[in-house]
Amino acid sequence: MKKEYIESGKFVGTHGVRGGLRVQPWCDSPEFLCQFKKLFLKDNEGFSSVKVKTSKPHGNIVIMELDGVNSMDEAEGLRGKVLYIERKALKLEEGQYLICDLIGVNVFDADTGVLLGEISDVSKTGANDVWHINRKGKEYLIPVIEEVVKEVNIDENKVIIRPLKGIFED
């Protein structure tokens, strides 16, 4: 089942004396996180929204100001908390998937229909992503390229691939 709120980053420190926050983004880029004006925090009661006053990339982090956070002490109280994006606010293009949606999806061979394993992790290499396929306790690395990935159907918990020669031959 797809999560309604997606983990998107973590408050890792303060910035300045007026309540600025340093955020470690867990997105493709700091710029991606900066496009959202409403984010969410989770506590024992559930999720609550926070309004983003400003956000800007600063190297590999985001400098952010939130409505209602006006001092360094208030900002320090958020250190370590995780930020969430509401799924319905995400606009993914065709062929784009959230890593959290791919984890646990079954992977099948396009030619034989045999279950090859399930996706256990995704690595970003720059040229293309790499899926980590767990099969009987062993990990296999599959490049996410057109020649290999034939179909992705998250709703049916199924990915169909044509593995490169030799990958699954033990």
C-alpha positions in Angstrom: 0.0 0.0 0.0 1.3 3.4 -1.0 2.1 5.8 1.9 0.1 9.0 2.0 3.0 11.0 3.4 6.5 10.5 2.0 9.7 11.1 4.0 11.5 13.9 2.3 14.2 15.1 4.6 15.4 15.8 8.1 16.2 18.9 10.2 19.9 18.7 10.9 20.6 22.1 12.5 19.8 25.7 12.8 20.8 28.6 10.5 21.2 32.0 12.0 19.4 33.5 15.0 15.9 34.1 13.5 14.7 30.5 13.3 16.3 29.3 10.1 16.7 25.6 9.7 19.2 23.3 7.9 17.5 20.4 6.1 19.2 17.3 4.8 17.0 16.5 1.7 16.1 12.9 1.0 14.9 13.7 -2.5 16.6 13.6 -5.8 17.9 17.2 -5.2 17.7 20.1 -2.8 15.8 22.0 -5.5 13.1 19.4 -5.6 12.3 19.9 -1.9 12.3 23.7 -2.3 9.3 23.6 -4.6 6.9 22.7 -1.7 5.2 25.4 0.3 3.5 23.0 2.7 5.3 20.1 4.4 4.4 17.8 7.2 5.7 16.7 10.6 4.7 13.5 12.4 4.1 13.1 16.1 2.1 10.7 18.3 -1.1 12.4 17.1 -0.4 11.9 13.4 0.7 14.4 10.7 0.5 18.1 11.0 1.2 20.6 8.3 3.9 23.4 8.4 4.0 26.3 6.1 7.3 27.0 4.4 8.1 30.7 4.3 11.3 30.4 2.4 13.6 27.6 1.2 16.7 27.6 -0.9 19.4 25.1 -1.9 22.7 25.6 -0.2 25.1 23.0 -1.5 23.7 19.6 -0.7 21.3 20.9 2.0 18.3 23.3 2.1 18.1 26.4 4.2 14.4 26.7 5.2 12.3 29.1 7.3 8.9 27.9 8.6 5.9 29.9 9.7 5.9 30.1 13.5 9.6 29.3 14.0 11.2 32.7 14.8 14.2 32.0 17.0 17.2 29.7 17.2 15.7 28.0 20.3 12.5 27.2 18.4 14.5 25.9 15.4 16.7 23.8 17.7 13.6 22.1 19.0 13.0 20.7 15.5 16.5 19.2 15.1 16.3 15.5 14.2 12.6 15.6 13.1 11.7 14.2 9.7 9.9 16.2 7.1 7.2 14.7 4.9 5.6 15.5 1.6 2.0 14.7 0.9 1.8 12.2 -1.9 -1.0 14.0 -3.7 1.3 17.1 -4.0 3.9 15.1 -6.0 3.8 15.2 -9.7 5.8 12.4 -11.2 6.4 12.0 -14.9 5.8 8.8 -16.8 8.5 6.3 -15.8 9.4 8.0 -12.5 8.8 6.2 -9.3 9.3 6.8 -5.6 12.0 4.6 -4.1 9.7 3.8 -1.2 7.2 2.4 -3.7 9.7 0.2 -5.4 11.1 -1.4 -2.2 9.5 -4.9 -1.8 8.2 -5.1 -5.4 8.5 -8.6 -7.0 10.8 -8.9 -10.0 10.0 -11.4 -12.8 11.9 -12.6 -15.8 10.3 -11.3 -19.1 11.0 -14.5 -21.0 10.3 -17.2 -18.5 7.9 -15.5 -16.0 10.1 -16.8 -13.1 10.2 -14.8 -9.9 13.8 -13.4 -9.7 13.4 -11.8 -6.3 12.3 -8.5 -4.9 13.7 -5.0 -5.0 15.5 -4.3 -1.7 17.2 -1.0 -2.4 17.9 1.6 -5.1 21.2 3.2 -5.8 21.6 6.4 -7.8 24.8 6.2 -9.9 24.4 9.3 -12.1 24.1 7.6 -15.4 21.1 5.4 -14.3 19.6 4.0 -11.2 20.6 0.5 -10.0 18.0 -1.8 -8.4 19.2 -4.2 -5.7 17.4 -7.5 -6.1 17.3 -9.8 -3.1 17.0 -13.4 -4.2 17.3 -16.2 -1.6 19.5 -14.0 0.6 21.8 -13.0 -2.2 21.9 -9.5 -3.7 22.0 -8.8 -7.5 22.4 -5.4 -9.1 20.2 -4.6 -12.0 20.8 -1.4 -14.1 17.6 0.5 -14.7 17.9 0.9 -18.4 15.5 0.4 -21.3 17.2 -2.8 -22.5 16.6 -4.4 -19.1 13.4 -3.0 -17.5 10.4 -4.0 -19.6 7.5 -3.1 -17.3 6.9 -1.5 -13.9 3.5 -1.9 -12.3 3.7 -0.7 -8.7 -0.1 -1.3 -8.2 0.3 -5.0 -9.0 3.6 -5.3 -7.1 5.4 -6.4 -10.2 8.4 -5.5 -12.3 9.3 -7.4 -15.4 12.9 -7.4 -16.6 15.1 -9.0 -19.2 18.3 -9.4 -17.2 21.7 -9.0 -18.8 23.4 -12.2 -19.5 25.2 -13.7 -16.6 23.6 -11.7 -13.8 21.5 -14.4 -12.2 23.7 -17.3 -13.2 25.4 -18.6 -10.1 
